[in-house]
């Protein structure tokens, strides 16, 4: 049986334009979450508010 990591609901809000993304992610080895998110539609990659809750 495989051991899978629990999934989390990751809410990302852009600090520049206010766009909101709700994604699912799993913890990674660097202490973050793997969601596939790269950047906001406005091009912002750094000014992001991230909220994580268990699914």
Backbone as a ProteinNet text record, in pm:
[ID]
protein_1_A
[PRIMARY]
XXXXXXXXXXXXXXXXXXXXXXXXXXXXXXXXXXXXXXXXXXXXXXXXXXXXXXX
[TERTIARY]
84.4	0	88.9	55.4	136.5	98.9	198.3	177.2	168.4	48.7	31.1	25.2	74.1	70.8	-70.3	-114.7	-248.6	-256.5	-374.9	-395.2	-443.5	-411.4	-450	-517.3	-608	-670	-580.3	-527.1	-434.6	-503.6	-522.7	-583.7	-473.6	-460.1	-356.6	-425	-390.3	-444.3	-327.3	-339.9	-236.6	-241.6	-125.1	-116.7	-120.2	-104.6	-105.3	-243	-306	-433.9	-553.7	-529.3	-637.7	-699.6	-648.2	-699.7	-684.9	-783.7	-784.6	-786.1	-700.5	-690.9	-712.9	-794	-815.6	-769.7	-666.3	-603.1	-591	-560.5	-528.2	-380.2	-316.6	-173.9	-132.1	-14.3	45.8	177.5	214.2	341.7	459.8	560.9	682.5	799	914.7	1031.2	1092.6	1061.5	1117.2	1033.4	925	839.9	722.3	708.2	596.5	492.5	411.6	306.1	313	301.3	299.9	157	131.2	-1.7	1.4	116.8	127.7	117.4	92.7	81	218	226.6	352.6	348.4	245.2	232.5	90.4	57.4	-75.5	-89	-212.1	-236.6	-178.3	-155.3	-95.8	56.7	115.1	258.8	330.7	258.7	317	358.3	482.1	530.2	570.6	581.5	636.3	540.3	457.2	368.8	237.7	240.9	125.5	92.7	-35.8	-82.8	-132.5	-72.6	-105	-164.6	-280.2	-347.8	-369.2	-329.8	-338.1	-427.2	-524.4	-610.3	-619.5	-632.6	-647.8	-776.5	-772.5	-889.7	-978.7
-118.6	0	124.9	221.9	342.3	441.4	514.2	616.1	751.7	811.8	941	1051.3	1167	1283.2	1341.5	1398.6	1458.8	1581.2	1608.3	1725	1842.2	1961.3	2084.1	2178.2	2259.8	2365	2488.1	2534.6	2646.9	2764.4	2872.5	2993.4	3096.1	3143.5	3240.2	3367.4	3480.6	3609.7	3699.3	3758.5	3846.8	3980.7	4027.9	4155.3	4274.9	4253	4364.9	4389.1	4283.4	4303.5	4248.3	4166.8	4114.5	3985.7	3930.3	3803.9	3693.9	3603.4	3496.5	3360.4	3270.3	3134.4	3036.4	2934.6	2828.9	2699.2	2638.5	2520.5	2411.2	2290.5	2181.2	2153.5	2123.3	2095.9	1995.7	1941.8	1848.1	1908.4	1882	1934.6	1882	1967.7	1924.5	1923.7	1881.5	1868.1	2001.4	2109.9	2241.7	2316.8	2258.5	2324.2	2399	2396.8	2462.7	2360.7	2399.1	2311.5	2305.5	2186.8	2168.4	2182.6	2293.5	2319.1	2335.9	2362.9	2391.8	2540.1	2624	2768.6	2828.5	2911.6	2976.8	3126.9	3195.2	3339.3	3382.5	3500.3	3558.1	3600.9	3621.9	3666.5	3805	3884.5	4017.8	4010.3	3890.7	3873.5	3871.9	3893.8	3896	3754.7	3740.4	3611.8	3615.2	3733.9	3744	3801.2	3894.5	3960.9	3882.9	3766.2	3678.8	3648.3	3650.1	3608.2	3465.5	3373.5	3232.7	3184	3118.3	3061.7	2913.4	2828.9	2684.6	2626.3	2542.3	2472.3	2326.4	2235.4	2092.5	2069.6	1974.4	1944.9	1843.4
0	0	0	-81	-90.1	18.5	65	167.1	98.6	94.3	28.9	132.7	96.1	184.4	182.2	293.6	296.1	205.6	153	67.9	152.4	105	172.6	74.4	126.3	46.3	58.8	-53.7	-56.3	-125.4	-51.4	-105.6	-126.8	-249.4	-285.4	-333.4	-272.3	-315.4	-355.7	-472.5	-525.4	-451.6	-406.2	-336.7	-429.6	-559.6	-655	-715.1	-767.4	-836.4	-757.6	-653.9	-572.5	-623.8	-732	-786.5	-681.8	-675.8	-576	-645.4	-597	-650.9	-536.1	-558.9	-460.7	-525.2	-467	-524.1	-418.8	-464.2	-373.8	-386.7	-273.2	-277.8	-172.8	-192.4	-97.6	-48.6	77.1	128.7	48	29.8	-39.4	59.7	15.6	102.9	144.2	73.5	104.9	208.5	256.9	355.2	295.5	164.4	97.3	54	-44.9	-95.2	-246.6	-302.3	-446.9	-496.9	-569.3	-623.8	-775.5	-831	-973.2	-1003	-901	-919.7	-949.8	-1052.7	-1090.2	-1065.7	-1120.4	-1102.9	-1133.8	-1088.6	-1110.8	-1257.3	-1300	-1436.9	-1463.4	-1357.2	-1375.1	-1383	-1366.3	-1376.5	-1242.3	-1133.8	-1000.1	-956.7	-907.3	-858.5	-712	-652	-516.7	-413.2	-447.6	-350.7	-341.5	-274.5	-265.4	-119.7	-85.1	47	34.7	112.6	101.8	233.1	225.5	342.1	315.8	412	394.8	505.2	465.2	560.2	520.7	618.5	584	505	416.2	332.4	400.1
[MASK]
+++++++++++++++++++++++++++++++++++++++++++++++++++++++

